[in-house]
Amino acid sequence: MPSISQLSHRAAPTHDSPSNTDTVSFTPSTTLQPKHSQTRFGWFRNLGAGILLDIRARAPWYISDWTDAWNYRVVPATALIFFANVLPGIAFSLDLIETTGQYGVAEVLLSSFMAAFVFSAFGAQPLTIAGVTGPITVFNKTIYDIIEGQKNPPIYLHFIGWVYLWAAIIHWLTAILNWCNFLKYVTLFSCDTFGFYVSWVYLQYGIQVVTRQLQSTNPPNTPGALVSIILALLMLVTSFLFLSLSQKSFFHRHVRRFLADYGMPVSLIASSAMAYWGRFNTANPATLPVGKAFQPAGGREWLVPFWQLEGKWVGIALPFGVVLWILFFFDHNVSSLMAQSSEFPLRKPPGFHWDFFLLGVTTFIAGLLGLPAPNGLIPQAPIHTMSLLVMGSSPHKKQDEEIATATKNENQFLSSKPREKDTTNVEECQLPKIRHVPAEIPVAVVEQRVSNLAQGALCLVLLTGPFLHVLGLIPRVGLWEQMPFAATESL
C-alpha cells in the first residue's frame, strides 16, 4: 500500500481540463519536504518554507479551481455534502447546546460557513470539508464540566476564547516550523483505522439520537417517540434503497447516477414531510431547537471579550490549547489525506502547511465569536471527493482485452480443427461472439472550490428567518439518518 507521502509527488500537468487524466511524477521536494540549509542557522532560513512551497505549488491552479467548476458534478456534490455536513454537526452539538446553554444552532451554522469560506477561497486543499464534528463538541463540553465544578469559575466563553487562542498560536508555529512534514510518516493504514473509528462513532451516536426520543420529555411522549423511530427507519431504508438501486443494472446509467446523487436528500425531505402527514402530526415528534435569525444563544453579543479573563485562568487555558492542537493536528490532516487519497485520480498538488495555518486562523475567529471551532471532517471529506468523481472506462484497457480475447478464442478454435480440412475459409467458422461490458472506473475528479463554498453559503442561508423556521420543523431523528449513511459510505 503506498505511503501518504506520495501525495506530495503529484505533478502539475500543463492542461487545466479536469477530464485530462495524464499525470507526471516529480521529485518529492514539494510541500512536505522543504530544502535544508547546511549552515549552522539553516533552520532559521527554513521558517515558513513549507507554507511558501504550498502557495507556489497551488497558485498556478487558482483560476482553474474556479473555472473547472463549470461541471454538472458540482451540483450533486454540493447538495450531498450540505446535508452530510450540517445535520450531523447539529446532532453532535445538541449535547453542547442543551448542557451548556452557551451555544445554539446559529453558532454551528456560522462556524460551518466560516470554515467553508476560508478553506474554499484561500485554502490549498479545497476538497477538504471542515465543520463542527463530534470531538470538538465533546472537548468543549468536558471543559464546561471541569470549570463549572470549580469555586468562582470563569465565564465559559472567555475561557474557551483563550483555549482557542493558545491552540491557534501553536497551529501557526506548527505551520511556520514545517512540522507538517511528519505527515510523510502517516500511512493509509492509519487513515483507514481512524476513519473506521469515526464511522463507528457516527453509528453509535445515531442510535443514541433515536433512543433519547423515549427519554426526552417528562412524562415521556411515547407516541412521538414511536413516530420518530418509524421516520428514522423510513429515512434509513429509503436512502439505502436508492443507493442500492444506483449500483444495479436495472436502469440507464444516468438514472443510476441520479439516484446515487440525490437519493439521500430526497429521503430526508420526504421523511421529514411525513412527520406532518395525517396521524403522524398528532404524535408531535421532537424537532430541532432553533433560535432567532443571526442571533447567538442567550441573546449575548457576537464578539466575546475573552481578554477580560483573569490572569490565572489564562495560564490554565494553555494545556487545554495544547490538547486541542493535538486533536486538530491529527483529525484535520487525516481528513485532508483521506480526501486526497491515492485511490482518487487527482492532478493538483496538496498544501498541508498552508491549510494548517488557516486552521489556526479559523480557530482564533471561532474563539473571538464564541463558535465551536471547525476542523476537517471525516467521513465528509472523502465523501466530497467521491461525489466529484467522473466515471468512465479506459479505452486502451478495453481494446487490449478485446484483442487478447479474440486471439485466444481463434487460436483455440483453429487448433481443434482436423488438418485435412480447409482452414482458409474462416468466414464459415462461427467464432464465439466477444461481448465486453466495461465497468465504469474513476477517470477524473472535478477539482474546484465552488462546491465547498456553495455548501457553506447554504449554511448562511439557513440562518435567515424563513429557512431557520423550516430547519426547526425537521424531526430530530432526521439527524440520525445522516450519520449511518455517512458512516457506511466511508466504510
C-alpha positions as CSV (number, residue, x, y, z in Angstrom):
1,M,0.0,0.0,0.0
2,P,1.5,3.4,-1.0
3,S,2.7,5.9,1.6
4,I,0.8,9.1,2.2
5,S,4.0,11.0,1.3
6,Q,3.2,10.1,-2.3
7,L,0.6,12.7,-2.2
8,S,3.3,15.3,-2.4
9,H,4.6,13.7,-5.6
10,R,1.7,14.7,-7.8
11,A,2.7,16.9,-10.6
12,A,1.2,19.9,-12.2
13,P,0.3,18.9,-15.8
14,T,0.1,21.6,-18.4
15,H,-3.6,21.1,-19.2
16,D,-6.3,22.6,-17.0
17,S,-9.2,20.5,-18.0
18,P,-10.4,18.1,-15.3
19,S,-11.1,15.4,-17.9
20,N,-7.4,15.2,-18.7
21,T,-6.1,12.4,-16.5
22,D,-2.4,12.5,-17.6
23,T,-0.1,12.8,-14.7
24,V,3.6,13.2,-14.3
25,S,5.6,12.4,-11.2
26,F,8.1,14.9,-9.9
27,T,10.7,14.9,-7.1
28,P,9.5,14.8,-3.5
29,S,10.7,18.3,-2.8
30,T,7.3,19.9,-2.9
31,T,5.1,20.7,0.1
32,L,6.1,18.1,2.6
33,Q,9.9,18.3,2.2
34,P,11.4,21.9,2.2
35,K,15.1,22.2,1.4
36,H,17.5,22.1,4.3
37,S,20.4,24.5,4.6
38,Q,23.9,23.3,5.5
39,T,24.7,26.3,7.7
40,R,24.5,26.3,11.5
41,F,21.4,28.5,11.5
42,G,19.9,26.9,8.4
43,W,16.7,26.1,10.3
44,F,16.0,29.8,10.6
45,R,16.1,30.2,6.9
46,N,13.6,27.3,6.6
47,L,11.0,29.1,8.7
48,G,7.8,29.2,6.7
49,A,9.4,27.3,3.8
50,G,6.6,24.7,3.7
51,I,3.9,27.5,3.5
52,L,5.8,29.2,0.7
53,L,6.1,26.0,-1.2
54,D,2.4,25.3,-0.8
55,I,1.5,28.7,-2.1
56,R,3.9,28.4,-5.1
57,A,2.6,24.9,-5.9
58,R,-1.1,25.8,-5.7
59,A,-1.1,29.4,-7.0
60,P,-0.9,28.4,-10.8
61,W,-4.1,26.4,-10.3
62,Y,-6.2,29.0,-8.5
63,I,-8.0,30.3,-11.6
64,S,-8.7,26.8,-12.9
65,D,-10.1,25.9,-9.4
66,W,-13.0,28.3,-10.3
67,T,-13.3,27.7,-14.0
68,D,-13.2,23.9,-13.6
69,A,-16.4,24.2,-11.5
70,W,-18.4,24.5,-14.7
71,N,-19.3,20.9,-14.5
72,Y,-22.6,19.2,-13.5
73,R,-20.8,17.1,-10.8
74,V,-20.6,20.2,-8.7
75,V,-24.4,20.4,-8.2
76,P,-25.0,16.9,-6.7
77,A,-21.7,17.2,-4.7
78,T,-22.9,20.5,-3.2
79,A,-26.3,19.0,-2.2
80,L,-24.9,15.8,-0.8
81,I,-22.1,17.4,1.3
82,F,-24.5,20.1,2.6
83,F,-26.9,17.6,4.1
84,A,-24.0,15.4,5.2
85,N,-22.2,18.3,6.9
86,V,-24.9,20.4,8.5
87,L,-27.3,17.9,10.2
88,P,-24.6,15.7,11.8
89,G,-22.9,18.9,13.0
90,I,-26.1,20.0,14.7
91,A,-26.7,16.5,16.1
92,F,-23.2,16.3,17.7
93,S,-23.8,19.8,19.1
94,L,-27.2,19.0,20.7
95,D,-25.5,17.9,23.9
96,L,-23.4,21.0,24.0
97,I,-26.4,23.2,23.2
98,E,-28.6,21.7,25.9
99,T,-26.0,21.2,28.6
100,T,-24.0,24.5,28.5
101,G,-26.6,26.9,27.1
102,Q,-23.7,28.8,25.6
103,Y,-24.2,27.6,22.0
104,G,-27.1,27.3,19.6
105,V,-27.8,26.2,16.1
106,A,-26.8,29.7,14.8
107,E,-23.3,29.2,16.1
108,V,-23.0,25.8,14.5
109,L,-24.2,27.1,11.1
110,L,-21.9,30.2,11.3
111,S,-18.9,28.1,12.1
112,S,-19.6,25.8,9.1
113,F,-19.9,28.8,6.8
114,M,-16.7,30.4,8.2
115,A,-14.7,27.2,7.6
116,A,-16.2,26.7,4.1
117,F,-15.4,30.3,3.1
118,V,-11.8,30.3,4.4
119,F,-10.8,27.0,3.0
120,S,-12.6,27.3,-0.3
121,A,-11.4,30.8,-1.0
122,F,-7.9,30.7,0.4
123,G,-7.0,27.1,1.1
124,A,-4.6,24.9,-0.8
125,Q,-6.9,21.8,-0.4
126,P,-10.4,23.0,-1.2
127,L,-11.7,19.4,-1.4
128,T,-11.3,19.1,2.3
129,I,-14.6,19.8,4.1
130,A,-14.3,21.5,7.5
131,G,-17.1,22.0,10.0
132,V,-18.3,21.1,13.5
133,T,-17.9,17.5,14.5
134,G,-18.1,15.2,17.5
135,P,-14.6,15.6,19.0
136,I,-14.8,19.4,19.4
137,T,-18.2,19.2,21.0
138,V,-17.0,16.6,23.5
139,F,-13.9,18.7,24.1
140,N,-15.9,21.9,24.8
141,K,-18.4,20.0,27.0
142,T,-15.6,18.5,29.0
143,I,-14.1,21.9,29.6
144,Y,-17.5,23.2,30.7
145,D,-17.9,20.4,33.2
146,I,-14.4,21.0,34.6
147,I,-14.6,24.7,35.1
148,E,-18.2,24.7,36.4
149,G,-17.1,22.4,39.2
150,Q,-14.6,25.0,40.4
151,K,-15.1,27.7,43.0
152,N,-15.7,31.0,41.4
153,P,-15.5,29.6,37.8
154,P,-14.6,32.0,35.0
155,I,-17.0,32.9,32.2
156,Y,-17.1,29.9,30.0
157,L,-16.8,31.6,26.6
158,H,-14.0,33.8,27.9
159,F,-12.1,30.7,29.0
160,I,-12.8,28.9,25.7
161,G,-11.6,32.0,23.8
162,W,-8.2,31.7,25.5
163,V,-8.1,28.0,24.8
164,Y,-8.7,28.6,21.2
165,L,-6.1,31.5,21.1
166,W,-3.4,29.2,22.6
167,A,-4.3,26.5,20.1
168,A,-4.3,29.0,17.2
169,I,-0.8,30.2,18.2
170,I,0.5,26.6,18.3
171,H,-1.2,25.9,14.9
172,W,0.7,28.9,13.4
173,L,4.0,27.8,14.9
174,T,3.4,24.3,13.6
175,A,3.0,25.6,10.1
176,I,5.9,28.0,10.2
177,L,8.3,25.4,11.7
178,N,7.2,22.9,9.0
179,W,6.1,20.3,11.5
180,C,3.5,19.0,9.0
181,N,6.5,17.3,7.4
182,F,5.9,14.5,9.9
183,L,2.8,13.6,7.8
184,K,5.0,11.7,5.4
185,Y,5.3,9.0,8.1
186,V,1.5,8.6,8.2
187,T,0.3,5.7,6.1
188,L,-3.0,4.8,4.6
189,F,-3.5,2.2,7.3
190,S,-3.5,5.0,9.9
191,C,-6.0,7.0,7.9
192,D,-8.3,4.0,7.4
193,T,-8.1,3.0,11.0
194,F,-9.1,6.5,12.2
195,G,-11.8,6.7,9.6
196,F,-13.2,3.3,10.7
197,Y,-13.3,4.6,14.3
198,V,-15.1,7.8,13.4
199,S,-17.6,5.9,11.3
200,W,-18.5,3.6,14.2
201,V,-18.8,6.7,16.4
202,Y,-21.3,8.1,13.9
203,L,-23.3,4.8,14.0
204,Q,-23.3,4.7,17.8
205,Y,-24.3,8.3,18.2
206,G,-27.0,8.0,15.6
207,I,-28.6,5.2,17.7
208,Q,-28.4,7.4,20.8
209,V,-30.3,10.1,19.0
210,V,-33.1,7.6,18.4
211,T,-33.2,6.1,21.9
212,R,-33.3,9.5,23.5
213,Q,-36.7,10.1,22.0
214,L,-38.1,7.8,24.7
215,Q,-36.5,10.0,27.5
216,S,-36.6,13.5,26.1
217,T,-39.7,14.6,27.9
218,N,-41.2,14.1,31.3
219,P,-43.6,12.5,31.2
220,P,-42.3,10.8,28.1
221,N,-44.1,11.3,24.8
222,T,-44.4,7.7,23.8
223,P,-46.4,8.3,20.6
224,G,-44.0,11.0,19.4
225,A,-41.0,8.7,20.2
226,L,-42.5,5.8,18.3
227,V,-43.3,8.0,15.3
228,S,-39.7,9.3,15.4
229,I,-38.3,5.8,15.3
230,I,-40.6,4.9,12.4
231,L,-39.5,8.0,10.5
232,A,-35.8,7.3,11.3
233,L,-36.1,3.7,9.9
234,L,-38.0,5.0,6.9
235,M,-35.3,7.5,6.1
236,L,-32.6,5.0,6.5
237,V,-34.2,2.3,4.4
238,T,-35.2,4.6,1.5
239,S,-31.7,6.2,1.4
240,F,-30.0,2.8,1.2
241,L,-32.6,1.6,-1.3
242,F,-31.7,4.5,-3.6
243,L,-28.0,3.7,-3.1
244,S,-28.6,0.0,-3.8
245,L,-30.5,0.7,-7.0
246,S,-27.8,3.0,-8.2
247,Q,-25.4,0.1,-8.1
248,K,-27.6,-2.3,-10.1
249,S,-28.1,-2.5,-13.8
250,F,-31.9,-2.1,-13.8
251,F,-31.8,1.5,-15.1
252,H,-29.8,3.7,-17.5
253,R,-26.5,4.9,-16.1
254,H,-27.8,8.4,-15.9
255,V,-30.8,7.3,-13.8
256,R,-28.4,5.3,-11.6
257,R,-26.1,8.3,-11.1
258,F,-29.2,10.5,-10.3
259,L,-30.3,8.0,-7.6
260,A,-26.7,8.0,-6.1
261,D,-26.5,11.8,-6.1
262,Y,-29.9,12.7,-4.8
263,G,-31.2,9.6,-3.0
264,M,-30.2,10.8,0.5
265,P,-31.5,14.4,0.2
266,V,-34.8,13.1,-1.2
267,S,-35.3,10.5,1.5
268,L,-34.6,13.2,4.2
269,I,-37.0,15.7,2.8
270,A,-39.8,13.1,2.1
271,S,-39.4,11.5,5.6
272,S,-39.4,14.9,7.3
273,A,-42.6,15.8,5.5
274,M,-44.2,12.5,6.6
275,A,-44.0,13.8,10.2
276,Y,-46.7,16.3,9.4
277,W,-49.0,13.9,7.5
278,G,-52.2,12.5,9.0
279,R,-52.0,11.0,12.4
280,F,-48.2,11.3,12.5
281,N,-48.7,15.1,13.1
282,T,-50.8,14.5,16.2
283,A,-48.0,12.5,17.7
284,N,-45.9,15.6,17.9
285,P,-42.4,14.2,17.3
286,A,-39.4,16.2,18.7
287,T,-37.9,18.7,16.4
288,L,-34.6,20.7,16.3
289,P,-34.2,23.5,18.7
290,V,-33.6,26.7,16.8
291,G,-33.3,30.3,17.9
292,K,-33.8,33.6,16.2
293,A,-32.1,34.6,12.9
294,F,-28.5,35.7,13.2
295,Q,-28.7,35.8,16.9
296,P,-26.4,33.8,19.3
297,A,-27.7,31.8,22.2
298,G,-28.7,33.7,25.3
299,G,-29.0,37.0,23.5
300,R,-25.3,37.8,24.0
301,E,-23.2,39.9,21.7
302,W,-21.3,38.1,18.9
303,L,-17.9,39.5,20.0
304,V,-16.6,37.6,23.1
305,P,-14.3,39.9,25.2
306,F,-12.1,37.0,26.3
307,W,-9.2,39.4,27.1
308,Q,-11.1,40.3,30.3
309,L,-10.4,36.8,31.7
310,E,-8.5,36.7,35.0
311,G,-4.7,36.0,34.6
312,K,-4.6,32.7,36.4
313,W,-7.3,31.2,34.1
314,V,-5.3,32.4,31.1
315,G,-2.4,30.1,32.2
316,I,-4.8,27.3,33.0
317,A,-6.2,27.5,29.4
318,L,-2.7,26.7,27.9
319,P,-2.7,22.9,28.4
320,F,-6.2,22.7,27.0
321,G,-5.0,24.6,24.0
322,V,-2.2,22.0,23.6
323,V,-4.7,19.2,23.7
324,L,-6.9,20.9,21.1
325,W,-3.8,21.3,18.9
326,I,-3.0,17.6,19.1
327,L,-6.6,16.8,18.3
328,F,-6.7,19.1,15.2
329,F,-3.3,18.1,14.0
330,F,-4.3,14.6,13.6
331,D,-8.0,14.9,12.8
332,H,-7.7,17.7,10.2
333,N,-4.7,16.4,8.5
334,V,-6.0,12.8,8.3
335,S,-9.3,14.2,6.8
336,S,-7.2,16.0,4.2
337,L,-5.2,12.9,3.4
338,M,-8.3,10.8,3.0
339,A,-9.9,13.4,0.7
340,Q,-6.8,13.3,-1.4
341,S,-6.1,9.5,-1.2
342,S,-4.2,7.8,-3.9
343,E,-7.3,6.0,-5.0
344,F,-8.7,9.2,-6.5
345,P,-7.3,10.4,-9.8
346,L,-6.2,13.8,-8.6
347,R,-3.9,16.1,-10.6
348,K,-3.5,19.2,-8.5
349,P,-0.9,19.3,-5.7
350,P,-1.8,19.4,-2.0
351,G,-0.7,22.0,0.6
352,F,-0.7,20.8,4.2
353,H,1.4,23.6,5.8
354,W,-0.7,26.5,4.5
355,D,-4.0,24.8,5.3
356,F,-3.0,24.1,8.9
357,F,-2.0,27.8,9.2
358,L,-5.5,28.7,8.0
359,L,-7.0,26.3,10.5
360,G,-5.3,28.3,13.2
361,V,-7.0,31.4,11.8
362,T,-10.4,29.8,11.9
363,T,-9.8,28.5,15.4
364,F,-8.9,32.1,16.6
365,I,-12.0,33.5,14.9
366,A,-14.2,30.8,16.5
367,G,-12.9,31.9,19.9
368,L,-13.5,35.5,19.1
369,L,-17.1,35.0,18.1
370,G,-18.0,32.2,20.6
371,L,-18.4,29.5,18.0
372,P,-17.4,25.8,18.1
373,A,-14.1,25.5,16.4
374,P,-14.3,23.8,12.9
375,N,-11.8,21.3,11.6
376,G,-11.6,18.7,8.9
377,L,-14.5,16.3,8.8
378,I,-14.4,12.5,8.5
379,P,-16.2,10.9,6.6
380,Q,-17.5,14.1,4.9
381,A,-14.2,15.0,3.3
382,P,-13.6,11.7,1.3
383,I,-17.4,11.6,0.5
384,H,-17.0,15.0,-1.1
385,T,-14.2,13.8,-3.3
386,M,-16.1,10.7,-4.2
387,S,-19.2,12.8,-5.2
388,L,-16.9,14.7,-7.6
389,L,-15.6,11.6,-9.4
390,V,-16.1,11.5,-13.2
391,M,-16.7,7.8,-14.1
392,G,-15.8,6.2,-17.4
393,S,-13.9,3.3,-18.9
394,S,-10.3,3.0,-20.0
395,P,-10.3,2.8,-23.8
396,H,-6.8,1.3,-24.0
397,K,-7.6,-1.4,-21.5
398,K,-10.8,-2.3,-23.3
399,Q,-9.0,-2.6,-26.7
400,D,-6.2,-4.8,-25.2
401,E,-8.7,-7.1,-23.5
402,E,-10.8,-7.5,-26.7
403,I,-7.7,-8.2,-28.9
404,A,-6.4,-10.7,-26.4
405,T,-9.7,-12.5,-26.0
406,A,-10.3,-12.7,-29.8
407,T,-6.8,-14.1,-30.4
408,K,-7.1,-16.7,-27.7
409,N,-10.5,-17.9,-28.9
410,E,-9.5,-18.0,-32.5
411,N,-6.3,-20.0,-31.8
412,Q,-8.2,-22.5,-29.7
413,F,-10.8,-22.9,-32.4
414,L,-8.4,-23.4,-35.2
415,S,-6.2,-25.8,-33.3
416,S,-9.2,-28.1,-32.7
417,K,-9.9,-28.4,-36.5
418,P,-8.7,-31.5,-38.4
419,R,-5.6,-30.8,-40.6
420,E,-7.2,-32.3,-43.8
421,K,-10.0,-29.8,-43.8
422,D,-9.6,-26.4,-45.5
423,T,-9.0,-23.8,-42.7
424,T,-8.8,-20.9,-45.1
425,N,-12.5,-20.4,-45.2
426,V,-12.6,-18.7,-41.8
427,E,-15.8,-16.9,-42.5
428,E,-17.7,-20.2,-42.3
429,C,-16.4,-20.8,-38.8
430,Q,-18.7,-19.3,-36.2
431,L,-16.3,-17.8,-33.7
432,P,-17.7,-17.1,-30.2
433,K,-19.1,-13.6,-30.0
434,I,-17.0,-11.2,-28.0
435,R,-19.1,-9.2,-25.7
436,H,-17.3,-6.8,-23.4
437,V,-19.2,-4.7,-20.9
438,P,-16.6,-2.4,-19.4
439,A,-17.1,-1.5,-15.8
440,E,-17.0,2.2,-15.0
441,I,-13.9,3.4,-13.2
442,P,-12.9,6.8,-11.9
443,V,-11.1,8.6,-14.6
444,A,-11.0,12.2,-13.1
445,V,-12.1,14.3,-10.2
446,V,-13.6,17.8,-10.7
447,E,-11.1,19.6,-8.5
448,Q,-12.6,23.0,-7.8
449,R,-13.6,25.4,-5.0
450,V,-17.2,26.1,-5.7
451,S,-18.9,23.1,-4.1
452,N,-17.3,23.7,-0.8
453,L,-18.1,27.4,-0.9
454,A,-21.7,26.7,-2.1
455,Q,-22.5,24.3,0.8
456,G,-21.1,26.9,3.2
457,A,-23.2,29.6,1.7
458,L,-26.3,27.4,2.1
459,C,-25.4,27.2,5.9
460,L,-25.5,31.0,5.9
461,V,-28.9,31.0,4.1
462,L,-30.2,28.7,6.8
463,L,-29.5,31.5,9.3
464,T,-32.2,33.7,7.8
465,G,-35.6,33.7,9.5
466,P,-37.7,31.7,7.0
467,F,-35.2,28.9,6.4
468,L,-34.4,28.7,10.1
469,H,-38.1,28.1,10.7
470,V,-38.0,25.3,8.1
471,L,-34.9,23.9,9.8
472,G,-36.8,23.8,13.1
473,L,-39.5,21.7,11.5
474,I,-37.1,18.8,10.8
475,P,-37.6,15.9,13.3
476,R,-34.6,15.2,15.5
477,V,-34.4,11.7,14.1
478,G,-33.6,13.3,10.7
479,L,-30.2,13.8,12.2
480,W,-29.9,10.1,12.8
481,E,-30.4,9.1,9.2
482,Q,-27.4,11.2,8.1
483,M,-25.0,9.5,10.5
484,P,-25.3,5.8,9.5
485,F,-25.5,6.9,5.8
486,A,-22.2,8.9,6.1
487,A,-20.6,6.2,8.2
488,T,-21.4,3.3,5.8
489,E,-20.3,5.5,2.8
490,S,-17.0,5.9,4.5
491,L,-16.7,2.2,5.5
